[in-house]
Amino acid sequence: MLNEFEAPQPKLIAHILEIINSAILVVDTFDRIVFANSKAAMMFETEKKELEGSPLSEIFMPEDREVFLSNILKITRSQGEFEGEAMLRRPDGSNFMGFLSTSSWQWGEGIEVIITINDITRLKNIEWELIRSGRLVFLGRMLNDISHQIRNPVLTIGGFSRRLAKMDLQKPEHIQAIIDESARLELLLNTLNEFINLDKPKLEPLSVKCLLENIEPHLMKLAESHGAKWISRIPSSLPKERVLADPRIFIRALEAVVINACDAYEHKDTEKTIEFRVESVDNGPQVCAFYIKDRGSGIKPEVLPNVFSPFFTTKTGHIGMGLTFADRIVEEQFGSIAIESSVNKGTILTFHLSKDRRREVRTKKI
């Protein structure tokens, strides 16, 4: 059966579309592909005849067909055009990231859609490599700090070992020094390994209420186990927008801050309280803030800029990686972390989380 592209004038149009160096698909009013150029066949690693006549939905991922694809076509036919990224599917089941640009085209009594597709998989890989390179630079700086951190325990172990070789082994304080420094070294290396191998977050859009239900009971128990009173200041009206988060990993950032907050009372003779607060914010993509506040000894202004640095601590026997963990976790969830502190008054850590960054066209049927 001849389709409309086999008429004389459409043949000329088809010839023009063939020489364009992008994948071109023409979709009829029934959302079927009625024309695919050679570049499209190459991109989808199939024959033109396999694309032509098939439903457009077959090149989209199953999870995008009902809402995202439907919205693309509706926007194009009503507004004339659409642009955006989409994960596309080949007939063999493999997929690639494509950048779609669509236009509507009046043909007879119907409105057909022309789709231009460019494979941006390589660009996405480059983007990921740039992010990865930034992490490697960070790890390089951290490894340099490690060498300094390891040196002191190793020198202590070596020094006391040499003494033990020359004296009576009945000296328990020397043996204990070796045990203590070895344990510190082991903890340091374990912490480093945990940081390097921290799971990548599996982000999902969650209501703030759902996120709180996942994290607050655990944080309350953690604070109480450290002898602190948990004060919850959760408003009755929570932020309505959904935030992007992985509760399983986000809670680890909050744990580190709660433990630090409890430790802040170490040299202060006051009731140990940890205040937890949630508020709506209007800061671009960031729509929700979590606050953890203590009334401990506070942090000196000259020290404050260093608190997120690896291995920075003012406490004897501590590794100083808690806030480094928190900073990385929140950053990878498209959020941010900030600190305010006053000596003898306490410290406030603020976590900002971002809203679901997906365009509404992906999530809500028009």
N, C-alpha and C positions, 0 to 999 in steps of 0.2 A: 504494500500500500504506500503510495507516494505521500510524503508529508509536505507541508507548505514551503519548506526550504528547497524543494526540487523544482519549483516554478522558476522561470527565467530570471526575474528580478532578484528573488532571494538567492539564486545561485551566485549572482554577482556579489551580494552581501556576504554570502558564505565564503567566497574566495578572498574577500578583504579580511574577514575574520581569521582565515587560515594563516595569513602572513603576519598577524600580530604575535609578538613574542611573549604572550601570556596565555594561560589556559582560559578558554572562553566556552561558556555553556549558555545555551538559550533554553529557557523553561517556558512551557505553554501554560494555558490557564488551568490545566489539570495537574500542574506541578510535576510534569514529566519533562525529561531532557529531550528536546527535539533536535538539538544540534550540539556537537562537541567538536572543537578544532583539534588538529594534530597535537598541539602542545598539551591540551587537556588529556589526550590519550597517553602521551608520554608521562605526564605528571601522575596519572592514576595507574600507570603501568598496565594498560589494557588496550583493547582495540576500540576505535571510535564506535563501531556498531554495537559494542557491549554497553557503552554509555548511552547512546541514543535509544530512546524508547523506554529507558528505565526511570523509576521514580527518583526525583532529586534527593529524597530522604535517604537513599541507599549510600550516598557519599558522606552523610553526617553520622556522628557517633549516636548510638541508640538513646543515650540520655539527653541529647540535644534536639531530637526530632520533634517532640510534641510541642515544646515551648519555644526554644531558640529559633529553629528553622521556620516555624509558623510565624513568628514575629518578624523575621527577616523579610519574608515574602509579603507580609501585610504592610510593613513599613515601606517597602519598595513600591508596592502598587498604589499606596495612598500618598506617599510623600515624594516618590520619584527616585529615591536612592538610599543606599545603606553602605556603611563601611565598618569592618570589624574583623577580629581574628576568630578562627574556629579550628578545632581539631577535626580533620577530615579523614575519611576511611576509604582505602582502596579495596577493590574486589577480592584481593587475596587476604584481607584482614589486617594488613599493616596500616599504619596511619601516619599523618604528617600535619604540621601546623601550617595553616594557610591564611593568607590575608585576603578577604573577600571585598570586592567593590561591586555593587549591584546598581542597575538602572532599569527603569520601567520602559516599555516600548508598546505603544498602541498598535495592535495588529488586528485588523477587522473589528469585530465587536469586543474582543478581549484585550487584556493587558498582559503581555508577555514580559519576562524578566531576563535580562542579560547579566550574567555573572562573570566577572574577571577574577581569576584566582592566581596568586603568586605564592610559591612555596617559601615560607620564611623559617623553616626548620633550622637552617644554618645560622641565620641571624639570632634565633633564640639560643642556639648552642653557644654562640659567641657571647651573648649576654650572660649566660650561666658561667662561662669561663672567666669573664670579668669579675663576677661576684666571687667565684672560687679563688681567683688571684688575690682579691682583697682579703679573703680569709687566710690565705697562705702568708701574706705579709704580716697579718696579725699574729699568726702562729709563730712566724720567725722571731718577732719581737718577744713573744712569750717564752720561746725556747731559750733566748738569750738570758731572760730573767731566771729561767730554771737553773742555768749553769751556776749563777750566783747563789741561788737558794740551796742547791745541792752541795756546793763547796763547803759551807760551814759544818753541816752534819758529817760529811766525809772526813774533814780534817779532825773533828772531835773524835770520831771513831778511831781514826788512825793514831792520833796522839795517845788516847787512853789505851789502845791495844799495845802500843810500844811500852807504855809504863807497866802494863800487866805482865809483859814478858820479862821485866826486870825485878818484879817484886812479888811478895806473897799474894796469892789469889784469894786470900781471905778478906780483901778489902771490898766490901759490898758496894760502897758508893761509886767506885770506878766501874764495876760491872753494871750498876744501874744506869750510869751515864751512857754506856754503850747501848743498853736496851732502849733508853728514852730517845736517843738520837736516831737509832735505827728505825724505831717506830715512826718518828717524824718524817724520815726520808721515805718510808714505805707509804705513808699517808699522802705525802706530796706527789709521788709518782702515780698513785691510784687516782688522785684528784685530777691530775693532768690527763691521764688516760680517759677518765670519765668525760672531761671537757671536750677532748678531741673527738670522742665517739658519741657525743650527744646526738640523740635521734633528731632527724629533721621533723619539724612539726607537720602533722596532717591537719591542715586548717579546715574548719567548717564554720558556716554561719550559725551562731547560737544567740538565743535571747540572753540578755544579761541575767535574768532570773534563773535560767537553766545553768548558766556558768556559775552563779553563786551557789546553787544547790550542789554543784560538783565540788566546789573548793572550800567554802566557809566552814563546814563542820570539821573537816580535817585540820584546817589552820587553827581553829579554836582549841582542839585537842592538843595540837603541837604547842601552842602558847601555854596552856594549862600544865602540860608536862614539864615545862621550864619554870613553873611557879608563877606565871603571870595571869592576871585577870584579863579576860577578853571582853572588850567593849564594842558591840556591834552597832553601827549607826547607818542602817540601811533604810532609805526613804521608802514610803509606801508606794510612791510612783517612780518606778525604775525607768531608765532610758528605753525608749521603744524600739530604736534601731537595733538590728542584730549585729553582733561584733564577730570578727574573724578570730578564732582561737583554737588551740588544741589544749583542752583542759588538763590532759595527762602530763603535758610538759609545762604549761603555764603555771601549774601549781608548784612546780619545783622552784620557779623564780620567786614566788611568794613565800615559800618555805624558807629560802635563804634570808629573806628580809625579816621574817618573823623571828628567826633564830638570832639574827644580829640585833634586833630590837630588844629581845630578852637579855642578851649579853650587855646591852648598854647600861643596865642597872647595876653592873658588877661592883662599882665603887660609889654607889649612891644609896643612901639609907631612906628610900621612899617606897611607897607601894608600887609594885611592878604591874603596870597596865599597858595593854596593847590595844590601840583604837583602830578599828577597821571601818572605812567609810567608802561609799560609792556615790558618784555624782555624774550627771550628764554634762558634757562639755561640747563646745562648738568650735572645733579647731581643725577645719578642713575635713579630711577623712576620719580624724579621731573624734569619737562621739561619746566615749565613756572613760571615766577615771576611777581607779582604785587607789585608796590612800591607806597606808599603814603608818601609824604614828606611835612613838614612844615618848616618855618624859624622862629619859635617862640622862647620861652625862653630856651628850651632844658631841659634835665634832668641831675641831678648830678650823677657822676659815682657810688657813694656809694648807690644811690637809685635805679639805673637801674636794678639790679638783682631781685627786688621785684615787678616790674610793672605788672606782670601777676598774682600776688597773689590775692586771694579774698579780697575785701574791702580795698585794698591798694590805698591810694590817698594822694596827697599833697595839695589838693584844699579843702578849707572849704565848707561844704555843699554838697560835692559830695559823692556818695556811693562807688566808686572805683571798679566797676565790669565790666566796658566796655571791658578792655583787657582780663579779665578772660573769658568773653563770647567769644571773638574773638579767644583766644587760644583753647578753647574746640571745637568750631565749625570747625576750620581748622584741628585740630587733627583728628576729626571724619570723615573728608573728605580726609584722608591719605595725608595731607599736613603738612606744618610747618610754624611757624611765628617767625620772628627775629626782633630785634630792635637795632638801632644805634642812639646815641644822643650826642650832644655837647652843653654845657651850652652857651646860647646866640647865638647859631648858628642854632639850630633846631633839628628835629628828623625825622628819616626814619623808617617806618614799612614795612617789606617785607613779603609778603605771597608767599610761594611756593606751587604749585599744582602739583599733580602727574598725569602721563599719565594713560590711560585706562590700568588697570593691567591684563585684561583678555588676555590669550594667543591668538595669531593670529588665531589659529586653531578654536576658537569659533566665530570669527567675519568675517573671509574672506575665501571664498570657494577656495579650492586648484584646 
